[in-house]
Amino acid sequence: MAGGRETTRQKMINIMYLVLLAMLALNVSDTILNAFKNINDSLVSSKTNVNTSIEQLFTSFQNTKLKDEPERAQPIWEKANKARAYADELSSYVQQLKDRFNKAGNGIDEETGDLVERANLDIAQGIMINQKEGQKLKVKINETREKLINLLDAQDRAGVTFTMEAKDAVKSINGNKKWEDINFGEGTPLTAANTILSKIQSDVKNAEAEVVKKLFGNMDKSLVNLDQFAAVAVAPTSYVIQGQPYTAQVFLTASDSKSSPEISVGGSRLSMKEGKGVYTGGTGNVGVFKWIGTIRVKQTDGQVKEYRTPEQMYQVAKPSATVSPDKMNVIYAGIPNPFSVSAAGFPLESVNASMEGGSISGSNGKYTVNVGGNQVGKTLSINVSAANEGKTLNLGSQSFRVKALPTPRAYVKGKSGGNVPLEWIESSGAIETQLEDFVFDVKFTVIRFAVTFINPKADAVTITCNGAGFNGQVKGALNSLKPGATVIFKDIVCEGPDGRQKVLDGITFIAK
């Protein structure tokens, strides 16, 4: 996909393609697919920046040369617009292929920001090889290249460096020599093919920019006069893991090869290469970091103007892993269930949790979930979203089973039966409940119970009582106990905070 002399950036992109394609032969992992996605995003961003530079070139030429020297400038202006038309035609054709990829790949996955079927190995081959779209694209690329070159004079044609060219390989690559087979043939994931199309669009814009610069440069060989400048910062990502480097390019758009701006961040000058400075931010500490790039450039009149980039931000996070027991994803009905919610790459204050079938409250990663007893036995989902650049992103959901609270045990003065002193049981006054080995401190209310008294050589007497406390009859019977008497608390009914009633096991005491 290359021809002529290449810039450092173009060489870097081509090398990245070779590395990624080699890795694909081993395994199409999420890491590789994400790498293609990142390259695709970088190419799209680069294309946008180049397009902005081209628009500024046209605006500047129209406002200066075309007004001041219309007779000389008009033929150049017309050629430049032809270059724009040729480039737009090819870029639109490539976009149609990308739209077909998008449709065949079931659109964009909101979570990854990539095609849903990005790992599919058949879609790109089917469209580009089987339906011969790759062969058609190759022809259009080469035709457009020739059209653009023919707009230049002989001297400028010799110095063309843009890489927009589709040539078959001289030597076999993985058994293939044809350009379309090498780029879209068997084993090419959909996201990789989509990235290749983005690279072609980026190459088209770079070719257009080079041709337009050369055409406009004929008006003034020594300098292209620009009246609009913009400082731009481009970073591949704003989220990095602690210890990994954060890098960004800071450069001035609409500058030609003769410009040599001074670029700094925080007062420290950046090393320069081809008019661009590379800023490496610190990642030794966790947190959100902000920075602004400053660009100073010398104008045609000798004055130095200063331009500042918009404030940039990147977040450094610790490496993290989540381990959860699948069988224990439960919510207990009737009580507040504490939850912690976070999402890698998003500040806690931007993350939100919601659910249906219950209520959830809280913020900054700490939430409380409440569900009613009527949800017992059902499965509810907690949905997580995050606010990002004015948009709400759905980050997924987690399902939980709703369980009833376990059944407590009945106690009298902390005992659940057995032999007790006569004085001990006579002084008791209420039925108590307690959950054993349960993570929540839950209180149950005793609704009613019955107690049977069996004194030696006497008939059994059963008394019912409402509530947990002993009524007068129960207390009177307790005061009438004889040594060796048996007291049986039974039919104990209690109610939990979920509104569900439970019948507890009876407890028996023998007075000594």
NORVENMO-V758159 format. One record per pair of residues at least 24 apart in sequence whose ideal C-beta (glycine too) atoms are under 7 Angstrom apart, sorted by sequence separation. I is the first residue (numbers start at 1). J is the second residue. D is the distance in whole Angstrom. If there is no record, write none. Layout:
i = [I:I]
j = [J:J]
d = [D:D]
This chain:
i = [141:142:251:320:341:378:453:486:141:229:251:266:288:289:340:355:377:408:409:228:251:265:340:341:355:376:408:455:456:485:100:249:250:288:289:317:355:375:376:408:409:455:484:138:226:265:339:355:376:453:456:483:249:250:287:353:354:406:456:483:263:264:286:338:339:353:455:481:247:248:285:286:337:353:371:454:224:263:286:336:337:406:453:454:247:281:283:351:352:246:261:262:336:453:223:245:246:261:351:97:261:350:408:451:452:246:350:405:431:451:245:259:331:333:350:430:451:452:164:244:333:334:430:97:163:164:243:331:333:346:429:430:449:450:138:162:242:343:429:450:138:333:346:449:164:213:240:250:252:333:341:343:449:162:242:449:135:162:252:448:134:446:447:93:447:162:446:447:161:331:445:90:134:160:444:445:90:129:444:128:129:343:426:444:425:426:90:442:447:129:252:426:442:128:129:425:86:156:431:125:141:148:152:250:288:422:124:125:151:233:86:125:422:431:433:86:152:231:425:125:148:124:151:231:248:83:128:121:124:121:123:83:121:246:82:120:124:329:331:333:119:120:329:330:118:329:330:331:332:333:334:79:118:329:117:118:330:332:240:242:37:115:225:238:242:37:115:231:233:238:239:240:241:242:37:114:223:231:232:235:238:242:412:229:231:241:115:233:235:410:33:410:425:33:105:33:408:425:101:420:422:417:422:28:405:416:417:418:419:420:421:101:417:420:101:405:419:404:410:407:409:410:412:98:404:408:409:407:410:98:97:94:335:94:239:94:335:332:91:91:90:87:87:87:87:84:83:373:372:373:373:83:83:80:80:79:80:76:76:76:76:73:72:43:10:7:37:40:44:47:51:54:65:36:40:43:47:50:54:57:61:4:5:33:36:39:43:46:50:53:57:4:6:4:33:40:47:54:4:36:43:50:57:3:2:28:64:1:3:334:335:2:24:64:334:1:3:63:334:1:24:60:333:334:60:60:24:60:59:56:56:52:1:49:49:13:45:42:56:57:38:56:38:53:52:53:49:8:8:7:110:110:111:111]
j = [165:166:275:344:365:402:477:510:166:254:276:291:313:314:365:380:402:433:434:254:277:291:366:367:381:402:434:481:482:511:127:276:277:315:316:344:382:402:403:435:436:482:511:166:254:293:367:383:404:481:484:511:278:279:316:382:383:435:485:512:293:294:316:368:369:383:485:511:278:279:316:317:368:384:402:485:256:295:318:368:369:438:485:486:280:314:316:384:385:280:295:296:370:487:258:280:281:296:386:133:297:386:444:487:488:283:387:442:468:488:283:297:369:371:388:468:489:490:203:283:372:373:469:137:203:204:283:371:373:386:469:470:489:490:179:203:283:384:470:491:180:375:388:491:207:256:283:293:295:376:384:386:492:206:286:493:180:207:297:493:180:492:493:140:494:210:494:495:210:380:494:140:184:210:494:495:141:180:495:180:181:395:478:496:478:479:144:496:501:184:307:481:497:184:185:481:144:214:489:184:200:207:211:309:347:481:184:185:211:293:147:186:483:492:494:148:214:293:487:188:211:188:215:295:312:148:193:187:190:188:190:151:189:314:151:189:193:398:400:402:189:190:399:400:189:400:401:402:403:404:405:151:190:401:190:191:403:405:314:316:112:190:300:313:317:113:191:307:309:314:315:316:317:318:114:191:300:308:309:312:315:319:489:307:309:319:194:312:314:489:114:492:509:118:190:119:494:511:190:509:511:507:512:119:496:507:508:509:510:511:512:193:509:512:194:498:512:498:504:502:504:505:507:194:500:504:505:504:507:197:197:197:440:200:345:201:442:440:201:204:204:204:205:207:208:208:208:498:498:499:500:211:212:212:215:215:216:215:216:218:219:219:219:195:163:161:191:194:198:201:205:208:219:191:195:198:202:205:209:212:216:160:161:189:192:195:199:202:206:209:213:161:163:162:191:198:205:212:163:195:202:209:216:163:163:189:225:163:165:496:497:165:187:227:497:165:167:227:498:166:189:225:498:499:226:227:192:228:228:226:228:230:183:232:234:199:234:236:253:254:236:254:237:253:253:254:253:273:274:274:393:394:395:396]
d = [7:6:6:7:6:5:5:5:4:6:4:6:6:6:6:6:7:4:6:6:7:5:6:6:6:5:6:7:6:5:6:5:5:5:7:7:5:5:7:5:6:5:7:4:5:5:5:7:5:7:5:6:6:6:6:6:5:6:7:6:6:5:5:6:6:7:5:5:6:5:7:6:7:6:6:6:5:5:6:5:4:6:7:4:5:6:5:7:5:7:5:4:6:6:7:6:4:6:5:6:4:5:5:6:4:6:5:6:5:7:6:6:6:5:7:5:5:7:4:6:6:6:5:7:5:6:6:6:5:4:6:6:6:5:5:7:6:6:5:4:6:6:7:6:4:7:6:4:5:5:6:5:4:5:6:7:5:4:6:5:3:7:5:6:6:5:5:6:7:7:6:6:5:7:4:5:7:6:7:6:7:5:5:5:6:6:4:7:7:6:7:7:6:4:6:7:5:5:6:6:7:6:6:6:7:6:5:6:6:5:5:6:6:6:5:6:6:6:6:6:5:5:7:5:7:6:7:6:5:7:5:6:6:5:6:7:3:7:5:6:5:5:7:6:6:5:5:5:6:6:6:5:5:7:6:4:5:6:7:5:7:6:6:6:6:7:6:4:4:5:5:6:6:5:5:6:6:6:7:7:6:7:7:6:4:5:6:5:7:6:7:5:6:5:5:6:7:6:6:5:4:4:6:5:5:5:5:7:5:7:5:7:6:7:5:6:6:7:5:5:7:7:7:6:6:7:7:7:5:5:6:5:6:5:4:5:6:7:5:5:5:5:7:7:4:6:6:4:7:5:5:5:6:5:5:5:7:5:7:6:6:6:7:7:5:7:6:6:6:6:6:6:5:5:4:4:5:4:5:6:5:6:5:6:5:5:5:5:6:6:7:5:6:7:5:5:5:6:7:5:5:5:6:6:4:5:6:7:4:6:5:7:7:7:4:7:6:6:3:6:7:7:4:7:5:5:7:6:6:6:5:7:7:6:7:7:6:6:7:7:6:4:7:5:6:5:6:7:6:7:6:6:7:7]
